[in-house]
Amino acid sequence: MRIIKLAQSWSAMRSLLGIIFSTLGALLNLSIILLIIMFIFAVLGNQLFGANYNKYQNLVDYPHLADLGGELPR
C-alpha cells in the first residue's frame, strides 16, 4: 500500500512501475517458451537414456531383491 502512495507522489517510481507492469506480458510468453523447451528436452532425454534404467526397475519395485550392494545408478 505504501508503494502505491509513493508512486503517486514520485514520478520516477510511477514510470518504473509502469515499465515493470508493461513487461509482464512478455515475461509470460518467455516463461511458456521456456517450459516448452524443458518439456522437449525431458522427452528427448527419456527417449535417449530411458532404456539404460529399465534394468533397475525391479530394484525400485522390489529393493529386497537387490544384488548391487544397495546402490542405485546416479
N, CA, C and O of each residue as an XYZ file, in Angstrom:
296
protein
N       0.817     -1.189      0.000
C       0.000      0.000      0.000
C       0.866      1.260      0.000
O       0.520      2.260     -0.628
N       1.987      1.201      0.706
C       2.871      2.356      0.760
C       3.529      2.620     -0.585
O       3.817      3.765     -0.933
N       3.770      1.526     -1.354
C       4.408      1.697     -2.656
C       3.478      2.475     -3.594
O       3.931      3.315     -4.372
N       2.191      2.189     -3.513
C       1.244      2.898     -4.368
C       1.198      4.381     -3.999
O       1.152      5.238     -4.882
N       1.210      4.686     -2.714
C       1.223      6.085     -2.285
C       2.516      6.773     -2.709
O       2.516      7.941     -3.095
N       3.619      6.025     -2.631
C       4.900      6.582     -3.050
C       4.907      6.814     -4.565
O       5.447      7.813     -5.040
N       4.313      5.897     -5.311
C       4.273      6.038     -6.769
C       3.417      7.219     -7.196
O       3.672      7.824     -8.238
N       2.410      7.551     -6.407
C       1.571      8.688     -6.749
C       2.309     10.004     -6.582
O       2.068     10.956     -7.324
N       3.208     10.059     -5.608
C       3.911     11.314     -5.355
C       5.281     11.378     -6.029
O       5.857     12.462     -6.133
N       5.804     10.272     -6.479
C       7.153     10.233     -7.040
C       7.051      9.789     -8.499
O       6.719      8.637     -8.782
N       7.336     10.704     -9.419
C       7.115     10.429    -10.850
C       8.058      9.352    -11.382
O       7.657      8.563    -12.238
N       9.297      9.300    -10.900
C      10.233      8.280    -11.371
C       9.768      6.886    -10.960
O       9.863      5.933    -11.734
N       9.265      6.782     -9.735
C       8.752      5.493     -9.263
C       7.525      5.080    -10.072
O       7.353      3.900    -10.377
N       6.683      6.031    -10.416
C       5.491      5.749    -11.203
C       5.874      5.240    -12.588
O       5.264      4.297    -13.091
N       6.874      5.852    -13.204
C       7.289      5.397    -14.536
C       7.951      4.023    -14.468
O       7.760      3.207    -15.370
N       8.729      3.748    -13.414
C       9.346      2.434    -13.266
C       8.293      1.342    -13.073
O       8.391      0.267    -13.663
N       7.301      1.619    -12.255
C       6.236      0.639    -12.062
C       5.447      0.417    -13.344
O       5.024     -0.706    -13.619
N       5.244      1.458    -14.125
C       4.573      1.296    -15.409
C       5.361      0.421    -16.360
O       4.783     -0.395    -17.078
N       6.678      0.580    -16.373
C       7.531     -0.245    -17.227
C       7.493     -1.698    -16.779
O       7.400     -2.608    -17.602
N       7.565     -1.910    -15.472
C       7.537     -3.281    -14.947
C       6.224     -3.963    -15.293
O       6.223     -5.115    -15.725
N       5.106     -3.268    -15.111
C       3.814     -3.879    -15.405
C       3.619     -4.106    -16.906
O       2.916     -5.036    -17.303
N       4.230     -3.275    -17.733
C       4.083     -3.465    -19.175
C       4.895     -4.642    -19.690
O       4.589     -5.165    -20.762
N       5.930     -5.082    -18.958
C       6.755     -6.203    -19.397
C       6.233     -7.547    -18.910
O       6.789     -8.582    -19.278
N       5.194     -7.565    -18.104
C       4.693     -8.834    -17.579
C       4.154     -9.732    -18.693
O       4.287    -10.953    -18.599
N       3.566     -9.185    -19.715
C       3.076     -9.992    -20.836
C       4.195    -10.699    -21.562
O       4.081    -11.880    -21.892
N       5.279     -9.982    -21.814
C       6.431    -10.587    -22.485
C       7.085    -11.643    -21.594
O       7.578    -12.657    -22.088
N       7.091    -11.407    -20.293
C       7.657    -12.378    -19.368
C       6.836    -13.657    -19.355
O       7.397    -14.746    -19.235
N       5.537    -13.549    -19.474
C       4.675    -14.724    -19.539
C       4.961    -15.517    -20.809
O       5.049    -16.744    -20.760
N       5.107    -14.843    -21.934
C       5.434    -15.534    -23.184
C       6.782    -16.240    -23.091
O       6.918    -17.373    -23.552
N       7.762    -15.593    -22.508
C       9.082    -16.193    -22.346
C       9.017    -17.415    -21.439
O       9.688    -18.415    -21.696
N       8.217    -17.342    -20.387
C       8.076    -18.478    -19.476
C       7.433    -19.665    -20.175
O       7.836    -20.806    -19.951
N       6.451    -19.414    -21.010
C       5.794    -20.504    -21.744
C       6.774    -21.159    -22.714
O       6.801    -22.385    -22.831
N       7.572    -20.361    -23.405
C       8.571    -20.918    -24.323
C       9.601    -21.740    -23.561
O      10.009    -22.805    -24.025
N      10.026    -21.255    -22.390
C      10.985    -21.993    -21.576
C      10.411    -23.326    -21.124
O      11.121    -24.331    -21.141
N       9.156    -23.363    -20.722
C       8.522    -24.612    -20.307
C       8.406    -25.594    -21.471
O       8.593    -26.796    -21.283
N       8.104    -25.103    -22.654
C       8.033    -25.977    -23.829
C       9.398    -26.580    -24.137
O       9.497    -27.769    -24.440
N      10.447    -25.769    -24.062
C      11.798    -26.268    -24.314
C      12.202    -27.300    -23.273
O      12.801    -28.320    -23.615
N      11.881    -27.051    -22.005
C      12.201    -28.015    -20.958
C      11.461    -29.331    -21.180
O      12.024    -30.403    -20.957
N      10.208    -29.261    -21.615
C       9.438    -30.467    -21.885
C      10.045    -31.243    -23.040
O      10.153    -32.468    -22.971
N      10.441    -30.555    -24.097
C      11.036    -31.223    -25.257
C      12.326    -31.937    -24.859
O      12.542    -33.081    -25.257
N      13.180    -31.282    -24.084
C      14.427    -31.916    -23.679
C      14.203    -33.048    -22.685
O      14.981    -34.002    -22.665
N      13.164    -32.968    -21.861
C      12.851    -34.072    -20.953
C      12.405    -35.297    -21.736
O      12.818    -36.415    -21.427
N      11.569    -35.099    -22.742
C      11.130    -36.219    -23.580
C      12.308    -36.786    -24.367
O      12.447    -38.003    -24.486
N      13.145    -35.917    -24.900
C      14.317    -36.357    -25.647
C      15.270    -37.158    -24.762
O      15.784    -38.196    -25.180
N      15.503    -36.684    -23.554
C      16.371    -37.408    -22.625
C      15.793    -38.745    -22.232
O      16.527    -39.722    -22.080
N      14.487    -38.801    -22.066
C      13.843    -40.065    -21.725
C      13.970    -41.053    -22.887
O      14.196    -42.242    -22.663
N      13.829    -40.577    -24.112
C      13.949    -41.460    -25.264
C      15.391    -41.949    -25.449
O      15.616    -43.099    -25.824
N      16.356    -41.077    -25.186
C      17.750    -41.454    -25.398
C      18.314    -42.313    -24.268
O      19.042    -43.271    -24.526
N      17.984    -41.979    -23.018
C      18.628    -42.622    -21.878
C      17.688    -43.465    -21.032
O      18.127    -44.080    -20.060
N      16.412    -43.507    -21.374
C      15.449    -44.257    -20.570
C      15.688    -45.750    -20.589
O      15.420    -46.430    -19.598
N      16.188    -46.278    -21.699
C      16.421    -47.719    -21.799
C      17.530    -48.168    -20.864
O      17.552    -49.332    -20.464
N      18.449    -47.285    -20.504
C      19.545    -47.653    -19.611
C      19.057    -47.932    -18.199
O      19.749    -48.606    -17.435
N      17.889    -47.435    -17.834
C      17.412    -47.581    -16.470
C      16.316    -48.627    -16.335
O      15.790    -48.824    -15.240
N      15.956    -49.311    -17.438
C      14.939    -50.346    -17.350
C      15.393    -51.515    -16.497
O      14.570    -52.139    -15.826
N      16.683    -51.827    -16.505
C      17.173    -52.955    -15.718
C      17.121    -52.677    -14.221
O      17.243    -53.604    -13.420
N      16.943    -51.429    -13.833
C      16.857    -51.089    -12.415
C      15.417    -50.990    -11.925
O      15.191    -50.670    -10.758
N      14.435    -51.259    -12.789
C      13.038    -51.118    -12.394
C      12.673    -52.111    -11.288
O      11.954    -51.755    -10.355
N      13.164    -53.358    -11.384
C      12.879    -54.326    -10.332
C      13.511    -53.915     -9.011
O      12.965    -54.196     -7.944
N      14.646    -53.257     -9.079
C      15.305    -52.783     -7.859
C      14.474    -51.717     -7.182
O      14.426    -51.661     -5.953
N      13.821    -50.871     -7.957
C      12.973    -49.836     -7.387
C      11.699    -50.452     -6.810
O      11.262    -50.081     -5.721
N      11.104    -51.397     -7.548
C       9.865    -52.020     -7.091
C      10.092    -52.999     -5.950
O       9.284    -53.076     -5.025
N      11.197    -53.754     -6.010
C      11.493    -54.776     -5.003
C      12.914    -54.588     -4.490
O      13.821    -55.287     -4.942
N      13.133    -53.668     -3.563
C      14.515    -53.393     -3.121
C      15.156    -54.559     -2.380
O      16.383    -54.628     -2.302
N      14.358    -55.481     -1.831
C      14.946    -56.610     -1.114
C      15.598    -57.621     -2.067
O      16.314    -58.513     -1.612
N      15.364    -57.498     -3.373
C      15.980    -58.385     -4.347
C      17.269    -57.813     -4.922
O      17.815    -58.360     -5.880
N      17.754    -56.732     -4.357
C      18.918    -56.033     -4.915
C      20.182    -56.869     -4.760
O      20.473    -57.384     -3.680
N      20.927    -56.995     -5.850
C      22.223    -57.652     -5.803
C      23.329    -56.656     -6.183
O      24.443    -57.062     -6.514
N      23.019    -55.356     -6.135
C      24.002    -54.319     -6.477
C      24.671    -53.715     -5.244
O      25.355    -52.696     -5.343
N      24.482    -54.324     -4.115
C      25.036    -53.767     -2.891
C      24.240    -52.586     -2.395
O      24.759    -51.771     -1.633
N      22.990    -52.472     -2.808
C      22.122    -51.404     -2.338
C      22.351    -50.067     -3.010
O      21.824    -49.052     -2.553
N      23.134    -50.041     -4.096
C      23.418    -48.769     -4.745
C      22.589    -48.609     -6.018
O      22.498    -49.528     -6.832
N      22.005    -47.465     -6.175
C      21.285    -47.131     -7.392
C      22.194    -46.313     -8.290
O      23.093    -45.628     -7.803
N      21.971    -46.376     -9.600
C      22.789    -45.549    -10.505
C      22.481    -44.072    -10.313
O      21.322    -43.689    -10.153
N      23.482    -43.274    -10.330
C      23.306    -41.827    -10.141
C      23.805    -41.091    -11.344
O      23.747    -39.862    -11.384
